[in-house]
Amino acid sequence: MKLLSKTIENIDKVSIDSDGKIKNRFNKLAIPTGSLGRLEEFATIYASIKGTPDATISHKVVFTMAGDHGVSSEGVSAFPQEVTRQMVKNFLDGGATISVLAQHAGARVVVVDCGVKAEFEPVDGLKIKKVGYGTGNIARGPAMSREQAIKSLEVGIEVFNEELPNGIDIVATGDMGIANTTPSSAIIACLTGADLSEVTGRGTGLDDIGVEKKINVIRTALDINKPDPSDPIDVLSKVGGFEIGGIAGLCLAAARHRTPVLIDGFISTAAALIACAIEPKVNDYLISSHKSTENGHEIALDKLQKKAILNLDLRLGEGTGAVLAMNLIEAGVKTLTQMATFSEAEVSTPLELS
């Protein structure tokens, strides 16, 4: 709890372009005013977080948090639980989607075992921070103890702090955990007040009958555990996941160190809701990378008041949407810092029309 408290205490609010220097620089660039659209928005957010219009991006990191879920025994996923372990190995072998897309984006991947129901040998690229061997079945009782919930948050803080000396300019969140759309739906329903039918989707590919069963499982979980919406750690402990807590902690740590966070899809956004409920100033550091096809993602983004960068019908997780959006953030930053001004390019400025 000490690490969590210290991290929260040192998060500052972000003032977007407080002195107008970023807007002033864009106005001097040899382009029509506002013609770069949202690229200017991305650069403005990034530079404001960093505190300088001269900010650059050299170190891009995606943290893919992994954990298993006891609720998978209720048949809420189209895949068996052992796929979590198998996919962690695939990440480490470089054969997963996130491995390919991170390489494309020039980002390094850090895989974190927050609570996979398996043992891993220590290898490069893997941080073993196991809070437990999978959560409890939320349809029968709480996912974890309050102490474990706090530990999962601190795991996210620890891995960020450990990687910081290697360089982190921008972070992407990612997840891996069979059945983790179920606790994510429960979290989003609890923290937004939305109906379960609006926040529960097909996950890894359930049919209509499977979705209805999933909704009933989540309803049971909420009825049994009664998570308190005014206490985000209670929500995490009652219906969350170890990797969800890890992502939330990562968001807290990144905010503590004035580092922008590209939140990925449905699971990462549920974790972001937890982080922002713990400390609302975290929201200043979050950028929504994409809008998932998973039911409820837009509801969660609306709660955070975020407009996604991409809408590519993605629903994979792993951090895939977030690393794709990294290139656009970097493009915006480069336009701000590398383009020539009207005077430098010897281009005439706009006419003053009456």
N, C-alpha and C positions, 0 to 999 in steps of 0.2 A: 504493500500500500504506500510505502514511503516514496518509491520511484514514481508511482502514478501521481501522487499528490504533488511532488516536486515538478513533474512535467506540466501538470495542469496550471500550477501557479506561475509558470514562466511563459505562458502563451500570450502573445500580444495581439491586439486588434490590428487589422490591415486597413490602411486608408488608401483608397484607390486614387493614384496620381494626385496626391494632396497639394503639391506645389505647381501642378500643371505642366511640368517639364516634359512628360511623355507626350501629351497632346501637342505641345509646342513643337517638339521634334517631328512628329508625324506631319504637322502642318507645313513644315519647311521642306519635306521630301518632295522630289520631283514627280509628283502624282496629283491627280485631282483629289480634293479633300474627301476623306472617307471612302475612297475607292477600293481600299483593301478589305472592306467589310469586317467580318469577324476576326480576321487575322490581326487587325489592330486591337480588337478586344482582348485576344489571347496575350498579345505582347504587353498590353497595359496591365493586365492582371499579374502576369509573371513578373514584370519589372517592379510593380508596386509591392509585391510580396518580398522581392529581393531588396527593395529600397533604393534602386538606382536605375535610370534609363539606359545605363551601359551594361546591364546584366546579360550574361551569355549562358549557353547550355553546353557543357562539356561532358558531364557525368549523368547518364540516365540509368535508372535502376528500377526493375520490376521485382516486387516481393510477391511470390506465390505461396500463400499460406494453405497448409493442408491439414485436414482433420476428419475423423469419422463421426458418424451419428447413429446413436442407438435406435432412432426412429426408422431407420432403414428396414428394420425387421417388420414394420407394418406394411411393407409393400408399396411405399410411396415413390419409388424410383424404378425406372426401367432397367437399371443396371445393378449388379450385385455389389456388396460393400467392398470386396477385395479389389475392385477397380481403382479405388483411391490409392492403395499401395502400388498397384501396377503403373498408374499414371505418374506417381512421384518418381518411379524408376525411369519412366519415359522422359520426364523433364530432365533428369540428371544425365541421361544418355543423349540428349539433344534432339530427340525425335518428335517431340510434341509440337503442337501448333504454336504455343507461346515461345518455344525455343527458336522456331523459324522466324516468327514475326519480331521477336526481340532482336535477333541478329540483324534483320532487315532495318530495324529502327536504330541500331547501334546502342542497344541497352543491354546491360548485364542482368542475368536472372539469378535471384537468390531464392531458393526453395526452403521453406520452413516447415518442419514437422511440429505442428502445434498439438496434435493429438490423433495421429493415425493409429489404427488398431493393428500395428505391426512394428517390428524392429528394423532399423536401418543401420548399416555400417557407416561410420563417419567418412564422408567423401567431400571433395571440393564442390562448392555450390550448394551444399545442404547444411542447414542449421537444425540440429535436433534440440527442440525446446518443448518437449512433450509435457503437456499439462495432465493428460490422462490418455488411456487407450480407448478413445471414442467417448462421446457423451452418453448420458443416460437416455432412455427412450422417453421423450417428452410426452408421449401419449399415456405414460404410466406414472410419471413423476418428473421432477426437475432435471434439466439437462446436466447441471453441475451444481456444486456448492457455490456460495458467494465468494469464498476464498479462491476457488478455482477460476471464477469469472474475473476476479482482480488479477490473478496470475496470468490469465490469457491476455488481458490488456497489457500487462507488463512485459509479456513475451514480445508483443509488437514493438513496444518501446525499446526493449533490449536489442532486438535485431537491427533496428534503425541506428541506434547509438553505436553498435559494433561496426556497422558498415560505413558510418560517417567519415572515419579517417581515410577511407578509400575513395571518397568523393561522391557526393550526392547533390545534384542540382535540381532534379525533378524526380518524383517517385510515381510509379504506377502500382496500383493494388491488383492482386490476383488471388484466386481461390481454387481449391480442389477438395471436394468432399462429397461423396455419393450421398444423396438425399438432402443436401444442404439448402435447396430451395424451400424445403418444408419449414425449418426454423426461420429462414429469412422471411417467408410469408407471414409467419407468426409475429415476428418482430415488427414488420411494417404495419400489419393490422393493429398491433398494440400501440405503436407510437404515432400512427396517423388517424386511427379511429375508423379506417375504411373497412368495408364489409369483406369477409373472407373470399367471397366469390370474385371480388374485384382485384385481389392481390395474390391469388393462387393460380399458377399456370401449369404447363405441361412438363416443366423441368427437362429431363433428359429424353422426353418423348412419350409421355403417358397418353392414352386414349381418353375419351370423354368419361368412361366409367372410372378409369384410374384417377382422373382429376377430381371427380366427385368424392371418391374414397379419400383422397389427399385432403380435401377441404374438411371432411368429417374428422380426420385424424387431428388436424390443426385445431378445429373447434374443441375437440376433447382435451387437447393439450392446454389450451387457454382456460378452459373450464376447471381442469384439475389443478393447474399451477397458479392461476390467478396472478400473472405478472403485473407489477405496479407501473403504469405508464409514467408516473412522476419520478421513478427511480430506475434509470437506465441500466445500472448494474444488476438490479433485480430482474429486469427483463432479460438481460443476457444470461443470467444464471438459470432462470426458469425455462426459457425456450430457445436459447441461443446455441452457439457452437464454439469450440476452441479456436478454429481458424477465423471465425467471425470476430471474436474478441481480439485475436491477433491483428486483424486488419484495422479494427477500431483503435487499438493501441498505436499502430503504425501512423494513423492519421494524427493522433495526439502528439506523437514524437516529431513528426514532420512539421507540424504547426509550431511546436516549441523551438525548432531550429529554422523557422522561416523558409520552409521548403514547400513548393507547390505539390499538390497531390492530385494525380489523375485517377479518379475513381472509375473502376471498370463497370461491370453490369449489376445485376440484381442483388447478388450476395454482397458485393462490395458496397453497394448503396445502402443496404440494410445495416452493414457495419458502420457506415458513415453516419447514419441516423443515431446510432448508439453514441458515437464519438461526439457528435454535436449536442446531443442531450446531456452528456457529461460536461462539456464545455462549449457553449455556443460560438465562441470566437474561432473554433476550428473551421467553421463553415467558410470563413474568409480565405482559407488556403485550399479549398476543394474546387476542382474543375471536373465537370461530368464529361467523360470521354465519349459515351455513346448511349443511345436509347435501345435497350434490349427488347426483344419480342416477348419476353416473359411478362405475364400479367402482373400489374402492380408496380413495375419499375417507374412508369411515368408518375404514378401517385407518390412514390417515394421521392422522386426528383422534384416534384411540385412542393413537397414538404420542405425540401432543402432550398427551394427557389433557384434551381439550376436548369439551364438550357443545355442539352447535350450537344456535343460537337458533331458527332456522326450518327447516322441512322442507317445501318447496314443489315438490319434483320439478324444481328448476332445474338446468340444465347449460349455461348460456350463457357464463358468464365476464363479462368487461368490468368487473366490480365490482358487478353488478346485485344479487346477494344481499346484499352488504355494505351498500349504501346503503339497501336495504329494512330491514335490521336497525338502521340508525342511528336511526330514529325510535323504536324500542323502547328503545334505550339512553338516548336523550334523555328519553323518557317516565319511565323509572326515575329518572333524575337529577332531573327536575322534581318527582316525588313526594317525593323526599328533601328538596329545598330549598324547595318552595313550599307544601306542604300544611300545614294548621293542626294544632297539637297539641291534645290533649284540653282542656288549660286554656285555650288561645287560642280554641277553638271553643265553650267552655263545655259540653263533652260529658262525661258521667260516665265515669270509668275503669272497667275490668272489675272484677267482684266477685272477692273472694278466697275461692274455694271450697275447703272442706276435704275 
